[in-house]
């Protein structure tokens, strides 16, 4: 098949150049190689393509008809090559990305919508999980992770996105009714809203002042919820004080729906990072996603 294809290209070059010598120069071949390629093609087709004289090289009627077909074929082939070249440099195809449920909805999905707007040939399959998945096994190109990078690190590359900042906050209506805590000890007199992990146990709060190591605190919870989104909703409804990552309530802080309390007690939380399969990072779709997300998902 390869030999047959090469013969067609050589034949078309000879037909257009009018001689074996000129075609050879155009193709960076020897005149002998060009003549042999045409001879093999004539043998396979069982037809004479050129009338050869010592002074001229002319297409036969069969050769002229065959040349018209070859010219169309080669033009379509060149167009196909151009399409492939564009695909190698333009983000296209399906990008599979995994992300934490609430973080992904708040912060990643708006960026993916913009990525799709910029690259019409790209499509995105987004999955939402709060567990560490195996990117290779599940066929995922890139993941946003909070906390551990997970297993099979040798197959993965990553980019840091900063880390969470954990702050105490409450709704203005709650603070108007119950007063504002002035120290961590005051939290014992407040309604505390606490997130419960996968094991069902309330997560401890972290107490940290600038330049000091964090200390764990077990709050006396009035409300425990196994969904961080439910914790945020409870705080917004005035159910009490919670310790939340700043990325959870950015909009609410700006709008005044919640306010920060104990501002001198802001703790470092989990790290945030992008993780992707190392052998896919040169794919335009993956490269574009890495650039977009790493530039915009910054929580320093």
TORKOL-4160 file (C-alpha; in steps of 0.2 Angstrom, whole numbers, padded with zeros to 4 digits, m for minus):
300
<pt num="1" X="0000" Y="0000" Z="0000"/>
<pt num="2" X="0014" Y="0012" Z="0005"/>
<pt num="3" X="0023" Y="0008" Z="m0012"/>
<pt num="4" X="0008" Y="0011" Z="m0022"/>
<pt num="5" X="0004" Y="0027" Z="m0013"/>
<pt num="6" X="0022" Y="0033" Z="m0016"/>
<pt num="7" X="0021" Y="0029" Z="m0035"/>
<pt num="8" X="0006" Y="0040" Z="m0036"/>
<pt num="9" X="0015" Y="0055" Z="m0029"/>
<pt num="10" X="0029" Y="0052" Z="m0041"/>
<pt num="11" X="0018" Y="0049" Z="m0056"/>
<pt num="12" X="0009" Y="0066" Z="m0052"/>
<pt num="13" X="0026" Y="0075" Z="m0050"/>
<pt num="14" X="0032" Y="0069" Z="m0067"/>
<pt num="15" X="0016" Y="0073" Z="m0075"/>
<pt num="16" X="0017" Y="0091" Z="m0068"/>
<pt num="17" X="0035" Y="0094" Z="m0071"/>
<pt num="18" X="0036" Y="0086" Z="m0088"/>
<pt num="19" X="0052" Y="0076" Z="m0085"/>
<pt num="20" X="0060" Y="0063" Z="m0074"/>
<pt num="21" X="0074" Y="0075" Z="m0070"/>
<pt num="22" X="0063" Y="0090" Z="m0065"/>
<pt num="23" X="0052" Y="0078" Z="m0054"/>
<pt num="24" X="0067" Y="0071" Z="m0046"/>
<pt num="25" X="0073" Y="0088" Z="m0040"/>
<pt num="26" X="0056" Y="0092" Z="m0034"/>
<pt num="27" X="0055" Y="0076" Z="m0024"/>
<pt num="28" X="0073" Y="0076" Z="m0018"/>
<pt num="29" X="0075" Y="0059" Z="m0027"/>
<pt num="30" X="0087" Y="0053" Z="m0041"/>
<pt num="31" X="0081" Y="0052" Z="m0059"/>
<pt num="32" X="0084" Y="0033" Z="m0058"/>
<pt num="33" X="0072" Y="0031" Z="m0043"/>
<pt num="34" X="0059" Y="0042" Z="m0051"/>
<pt num="35" X="0059" Y="0032" Z="m0067"/>
<pt num="36" X="0059" Y="0015" Z="m0058"/>
<pt num="37" X="0044" Y="0021" Z="m0047"/>
<pt num="38" X="0034" Y="0026" Z="m0063"/>
<pt num="39" X="0039" Y="0009" Z="m0071"/>
<pt num="40" X="0032" Y="m0001" Z="m0056"/>
<pt num="41" X="0016" Y="0009" Z="m0056"/>
<pt num="42" X="0013" Y="0005" Z="m0075"/>
<pt num="43" X="0017" Y="m0013" Z="m0071"/>
<pt num="44" X="0004" Y="m0014" Z="m0057"/>
<pt num="45" X="m0009" Y="m0004" Z="m0068"/>
<pt num="46" X="m0005" Y="m0014" Z="m0083"/>
<pt num="47" X="m0005" Y="0002" Z="m0094"/>
<pt num="48" X="0007" Y="0014" Z="m0101"/>
<pt num="49" X="0006" Y="0031" Z="m0093"/>
<pt num="50" X="0019" Y="0041" Z="m0103"/>
<pt num="51" X="0025" Y="0041" Z="m0121"/>
<pt num="52" X="0044" Y="0043" Z="m0120"/>
<pt num="53" X="0055" Y="0049" Z="m0133"/>
<pt num="54" X="0073" Y="0056" Z="m0132"/>
<pt num="55" X="0066" Y="0074" Z="m0133"/>
<pt num="56" X="0049" Y="0073" Z="m0125"/>
<pt num="57" X="0039" Y="0065" Z="m0111"/>
<pt num="58" X="0020" Y="0065" Z="m0114"/>
<pt num="59" X="0005" Y="0058" Z="m0105"/>
<pt num="60" X="m0005" Y="0045" Z="m0114"/>
<pt num="61" X="m0023" Y="0046" Z="m0115"/>
<pt num="62" X="m0024" Y="0033" Z="m0100"/>
<pt num="63" X="m0011" Y="0043" Z="m0091"/>
<pt num="64" X="m0020" Y="0059" Z="m0093"/>
<pt num="65" X="m0036" Y="0052" Z="m0086"/>
<pt num="66" X="m0026" Y="0043" Z="m0072"/>
<pt num="67" X="m0018" Y="0060" Z="m0068"/>
<pt num="68" X="m0034" Y="0069" Z="m0065"/>
<pt num="69" X="m0040" Y="0056" Z="m0053"/>
<pt num="70" X="m0023" Y="0056" Z="m0044"/>
<pt num="71" X="m0023" Y="0075" Z="m0043"/>
<pt num="72" X="m0040" Y="0075" Z="m0034"/>
<pt num="73" X="m0034" Y="0061" Z="m0023"/>
<pt num="74" X="m0018" Y="0070" Z="m0018"/>
<pt num="75" X="m0028" Y="0086" Z="m0015"/>
<pt num="76" X="m0039" Y="0077" Z="m0003"/>
<pt num="77" X="m0025" Y="0069" Z="0006"/>
<pt num="78" X="m0016" Y="0086" Z="0008"/>
<pt num="79" X="m0032" Y="0093" Z="0016"/>
<pt num="80" X="m0033" Y="0078" Z="0027"/>
<pt num="81" X="m0015" Y="0081" Z="0033"/>
<pt num="82" X="m0019" Y="0099" Z="0036"/>
<pt num="83" X="m0034" Y="0094" Z="0047"/>
<pt num="84" X="m0022" Y="0082" Z="0057"/>
<pt num="85" X="m0009" Y="0096" Z="0059"/>
<pt num="86" X="m0023" Y="0108" Z="0066"/>
<pt num="87" X="m0029" Y="0094" Z="0078"/>
<pt num="88" X="m0011" Y="0092" Z="0084"/>
<pt num="89" X="m0010" Y="0111" Z="0089"/>
<pt num="90" X="m0029" Y="0115" Z="0093"/>
<pt num="91" X="m0038" Y="0108" Z="0108"/>
<pt num="92" X="m0051" Y="0096" Z="0102"/>
<pt num="93" X="m0059" Y="0080" Z="0107"/>
<pt num="94" X="m0066" Y="0074" Z="0124"/>
<pt num="95" X="m0057" Y="0080" Z="0139"/>
<pt num="96" X="m0061" Y="0070" Z="0155"/>
<pt num="97" X="m0059" Y="0079" Z="0171"/>
<pt num="98" X="m0063" Y="0074" Z="0189"/>
<pt num="99" X="m0066" Y="0086" Z="0204"/>
<pt num="100" X="m0072" Y="0088" Z="0222"/>
<pt num="101" X="m0091" Y="0090" Z="0221"/>
<pt num="102" X="m0094" Y="0107" Z="0229"/>
<pt num="103" X="m0077" Y="0114" Z="0225"/>
<pt num="104" X="m0079" Y="0109" Z="0207"/>
<pt num="105" X="m0097" Y="0116" Z="0206"/>
<pt num="106" X="m0091" Y="0133" Z="0213"/>
<pt num="107" X="m0074" Y="0136" Z="0205"/>
<pt num="108" X="m0070" Y="0123" Z="0191"/>
<pt num="109" X="m0086" Y="0123" Z="0181"/>
<pt num="110" X="m0086" Y="0142" Z="0177"/>
<pt num="111" X="m0068" Y="0140" Z="0170"/>
<pt num="112" X="m0073" Y="0124" Z="0160"/>
<pt num="113" X="m0087" Y="0134" Z="0152"/>
<pt num="114" X="m0075" Y="0147" Z="0147"/>
<pt num="115" X="m0063" Y="0134" Z="0140"/>
<pt num="116" X="m0077" Y="0127" Z="0129"/>
<pt num="117" X="m0081" Y="0144" Z="0123"/>
<pt num="118" X="m0063" Y="0147" Z="0118"/>
<pt num="119" X="m0061" Y="0130" Z="0109"/>
<pt num="120" X="m0076" Y="0125" Z="0099"/>
<pt num="121" X="m0068" Y="0108" Z="0094"/>
<pt num="122" X="m0067" Y="0103" Z="0113"/>
<pt num="123" X="m0079" Y="0094" Z="0123"/>
<pt num="124" X="m0078" Y="0091" Z="0142"/>
<pt num="125" X="m0084" Y="0076" Z="0152"/>
<pt num="126" X="m0084" Y="0081" Z="0170"/>
<pt num="127" X="m0086" Y="0069" Z="0185"/>
<pt num="128" X="m0088" Y="0074" Z="0203"/>
<pt num="129" X="m0081" Y="0064" Z="0217"/>
<pt num="130" X="m0074" Y="0067" Z="0234"/>
<pt num="131" X="m0063" Y="0052" Z="0234"/>
<pt num="132" X="m0045" Y="0050" Z="0226"/>
<pt num="133" X="m0048" Y="0041" Z="0210"/>
<pt num="134" X="m0035" Y="0032" Z="0199"/>
<pt num="135" X="m0034" Y="0043" Z="0184"/>
<pt num="136" X="m0027" Y="0029" Z="0173"/>
<pt num="137" X="m0040" Y="0016" Z="0177"/>
<pt num="138" X="m0054" Y="0027" Z="0175"/>
<pt num="139" X="m0048" Y="0036" Z="0159"/>
<pt num="140" X="m0047" Y="0053" Z="0167"/>
<pt num="141" X="m0035" Y="0066" Z="0159"/>
<pt num="142" X="m0034" Y="0078" Z="0173"/>
<pt num="143" X="m0041" Y="0080" Z="0191"/>
<pt num="144" X="m0043" Y="0094" Z="0204"/>
<pt num="145" X="m0039" Y="0088" Z="0221"/>
<pt num="146" X="m0040" Y="0094" Z="0239"/>
<pt num="147" X="m0027" Y="0085" Z="0250"/>
<pt num="148" X="m0017" Y="0070" Z="0245"/>
<pt num="149" X="m0011" Y="0067" Z="0228"/>
<pt num="150" X="m0015" Y="0049" Z="0229"/>
<pt num="151" X="m0006" Y="0033" Z="0223"/>
<pt num="152" X="0004" Y="0030" Z="0207"/>
<pt num="153" X="0013" Y="0046" Z="0208"/>
<pt num="154" X="0026" Y="0041" Z="0196"/>
<pt num="155" X="0013" Y="0041" Z="0182"/>
<pt num="156" X="0006" Y="0058" Z="0187"/>
<pt num="157" X="0012" Y="0076" Z="0186"/>
<pt num="158" X="0005" Y="0090" Z="0197"/>
<pt num="159" X="0004" Y="0108" Z="0199"/>
<pt num="160" X="0000" Y="0116" Z="0216"/>
<pt num="161" X="m0014" Y="0128" Z="0217"/>
<pt num="162" X="m0011" Y="0134" Z="0235"/>
<pt num="163" X="m0019" Y="0129" Z="0250"/>
<pt num="164" X="m0036" Y="0131" Z="0260"/>
<pt num="165" X="m0037" Y="0145" Z="0273"/>
<pt num="166" X="m0049" Y="0140" Z="0287"/>
<pt num="167" X="m0059" Y="0154" Z="0295"/>
<pt num="168" X="m0073" Y="0156" Z="0308"/>
<pt num="169" X="m0089" Y="0164" Z="0301"/>
<pt num="170" X="m0107" Y="0167" Z="0305"/>
<pt num="171" X="m0122" Y="0176" Z="0298"/>
<pt num="172" X="m0125" Y="0194" Z="0304"/>
<pt num="173" X="m0142" Y="0189" Z="0310"/>
<pt num="174" X="m0135" Y="0176" Z="0321"/>
<pt num="175" X="m0122" Y="0187" Z="0328"/>
<pt num="176" X="m0134" Y="0201" Z="0331"/>
<pt num="177" X="m0144" Y="0189" Z="0342"/>
<pt num="178" X="m0130" Y="0180" Z="0351"/>
<pt num="179" X="m0116" Y="0192" Z="0351"/>
<pt num="180" X="m0099" Y="0190" Z="0342"/>
<pt num="181" X="m0085" Y="0178" Z="0350"/>
<pt num="182" X="m0070" Y="0187" Z="0355"/>
<pt num="183" X="m0059" Y="0172" Z="0359"/>
<pt num="184" X="m0059" Y="0153" Z="0355"/>
<pt num="185" X="m0066" Y="0151" Z="0373"/>
<pt num="186" X="m0081" Y="0161" Z="0369"/>
<pt num="187" X="m0086" Y="0147" Z="0356"/>
<pt num="188" X="m0092" Y="0136" Z="0370"/>
<pt num="189" X="m0106" Y="0148" Z="0373"/>
<pt num="190" X="m0111" Y="0148" Z="0354"/>
<pt num="191" X="m0121" Y="0136" Z="0343"/>
<pt num="192" X="m0108" Y="0127" Z="0333"/>
<pt num="193" X="m0111" Y="0120" Z="0316"/>
<pt num="194" X="m0098" Y="0106" Z="0312"/>
<pt num="195" X="m0095" Y="0095" Z="0296"/>
<pt num="196" X="m0094" Y="0076" Z="0298"/>
<pt num="197" X="m0082" Y="0066" Z="0288"/>
<pt num="198" X="m0085" Y="0050" Z="0279"/>
<pt num="199" X="m0084" Y="0041" Z="0295"/>
<pt num="200" X="m0098" Y="0051" Z="0303"/>
<pt num="201" X="m0087" Y="0059" Z="0316"/>
<pt num="202" X="m0087" Y="0078" Z="0318"/>
<pt num="203" X="m0071" Y="0085" Z="0311"/>
<pt num="204" X="m0061" Y="0095" Z="0324"/>
<pt num="205" X="m0058" Y="0113" Z="0321"/>
<pt num="206" X="m0040" Y="0120" Z="0320"/>
<pt num="207" X="m0035" Y="0135" Z="0330"/>
<pt num="208" X="m0019" Y="0144" Z="0323"/>
<pt num="209" X="m0012" Y="0161" Z="0325"/>
<pt num="210" X="0001" Y="0169" Z="0314"/>
<pt num="211" X="0017" Y="0160" Z="0315"/>
<pt num="212" X="0011" Y="0147" Z="0327"/>
<pt num="213" X="0008" Y="0129" Z="0325"/>
<pt num="214" X="m0011" Y="0124" Z="0324"/>
<pt num="215" X="m0020" Y="0116" Z="0338"/>
<pt num="216" X="m0035" Y="0105" Z="0337"/>
<pt num="217" X="m0052" Y="0109" Z="0345"/>
<pt num="218" X="m0067" Y="0098" Z="0347"/>
<pt num="219" X="m0082" Y="0110" Z="0347"/>
<pt num="220" X="m0098" Y="0106" Z="0356"/>
<pt num="221" X="m0108" Y="0105" Z="0340"/>
<pt num="222" X="m0126" Y="0109" Z="0340"/>
<pt num="223" X="m0128" Y="0104" Z="0322"/>
<pt num="224" X="m0118" Y="0091" Z="0313"/>
<pt num="225" X="m0119" Y="0088" Z="0294"/>
<pt num="226" X="m0111" Y="0076" Z="0283"/>
<pt num="227" X="m0112" Y="0088" Z="0268"/>
<pt num="228" X="m0101" Y="0103" Z="0268"/>
<pt num="229" X="m0114" Y="0112" Z="0257"/>
<pt num="230" X="m0127" Y="0109" Z="0271"/>
<pt num="231" X="m0115" Y="0117" Z="0283"/>
<pt num="232" X="m0114" Y="0132" Z="0272"/>
<pt num="233" X="m0133" Y="0133" Z="0270"/>
<pt num="234" X="m0135" Y="0131" Z="0289"/>
<pt num="235" X="m0123" Y="0146" Z="0293"/>
<pt num="236" X="m0132" Y="0157" Z="0280"/>
<pt num="237" X="m0148" Y="0153" Z="0288"/>
<pt num="238" X="m0141" Y="0159" Z="0305"/>
<pt num="239" X="m0139" Y="0142" Z="0313"/>
<pt num="240" X="m0123" Y="0146" Z="0321"/>
<pt num="241" X="m0104" Y="0148" Z="0319"/>
<pt num="242" X="m0094" Y="0136" Z="0308"/>
<pt num="243" X="m0076" Y="0135" Z="0303"/>
<pt num="244" X="m0075" Y="0135" Z="0284"/>
<pt num="245" X="m0062" Y="0136" Z="0270"/>
<pt num="246" X="m0062" Y="0153" Z="0262"/>
<pt num="247" X="m0066" Y="0146" Z="0245"/>
<pt num="248" X="m0083" Y="0140" Z="0251"/>
<pt num="249" X="m0090" Y="0157" Z="0256"/>
<pt num="250" X="m0080" Y="0169" Z="0245"/>
<pt num="251" X="m0096" Y="0176" Z="0237"/>
<pt num="252" X="m0106" Y="0176" Z="0253"/>
<pt num="253" X="m0092" Y="0186" Z="0262"/>
<pt num="254" X="m0092" Y="0199" Z="0247"/>
<pt num="255" X="m0111" Y="0201" Z="0248"/>
<pt num="256" X="m0111" Y="0202" Z="0267"/>
<pt num="257" X="m0122" Y="0186" Z="0269"/>
<pt num="258" X="m0109" Y="0179" Z="0281"/>
<pt num="259" X="m0095" Y="0188" Z="0291"/>
<pt num="260" X="m0079" Y="0183" Z="0298"/>
<pt num="261" X="m0077" Y="0181" Z="0316"/>
<pt num="262" X="m0061" Y="0178" Z="0326"/>
<pt num="263" X="m0050" Y="0185" Z="0312"/>
<pt num="264" X="m0034" Y="0182" Z="0321"/>
<pt num="265" X="m0037" Y="0164" Z="0321"/>
<pt num="266" X="m0036" Y="0158" Z="0303"/>
<pt num="267" X="m0028" Y="0141" Z="0300"/>
<pt num="268" X="m0020" Y="0133" Z="0286"/>
<pt num="269" X="m0030" Y="0119" Z="0278"/>
<pt num="270" X="m0027" Y="0106" Z="0265"/>
<pt num="271" X="m0017" Y="0109" Z="0249"/>
<pt num="272" X="m0025" Y="0111" Z="0232"/>
<pt num="273" X="m0018" Y="0104" Z="0216"/>
<pt num="274" X="m0020" Y="0099" Z="0198"/>
<pt num="275" X="m0015" Y="0081" Z="0194"/>
<pt num="276" X="m0014" Y="0074" Z="0177"/>
<pt num="277" X="m0008" Y="0058" Z="0168"/>
<pt num="278" X="0010" Y="0062" Z="0163"/>
<pt num="279" X="0009" Y="0054" Z="0146"/>
<pt num="280" X="m0005" Y="0065" Z="0141"/>
<pt num="281" X="0001" Y="0082" Z="0146"/>
<pt num="282" X="0007" Y="0086" Z="0128"/>
<pt num="283" X="m0011" Y="0083" Z="0121"/>
<pt num="284" X="m0017" Y="0101" Z="0116"/>
<pt num="285" X="m0034" Y="0098" Z="0126"/>
<pt num="286" X="m0024" Y="0093" Z="0142"/>
<pt num="287" X="m0012" Y="0107" Z="0140"/>
<pt num="288" X="m0025" Y="0120" Z="0137"/>
<pt num="289" X="m0035" Y="0114" Z="0153"/>
<pt num="290" X="m0019" Y="0114" Z="0163"/>
<pt num="291" X="m0015" Y="0132" Z="0158"/>
<pt num="292" X="m0032" Y="0138" Z="0161"/>
<pt num="293" X="m0035" Y="0130" Z="0178"/>
<pt num="294" X="m0018" Y="0133" Z="0185"/>
<pt num="295" X="m0019" Y="0151" Z="0181"/>
<pt num="296" X="m0036" Y="0154" Z="0188"/>
<pt num="297" X="m0038" Y="0142" Z="0203"/>
<pt num="298" X="m0026" Y="0151" Z="0215"/>
<pt num="299" X="m0029" Y="0150" Z="0233"/>
<pt num="300" X="m0013" Y="0157" Z="0241"/>
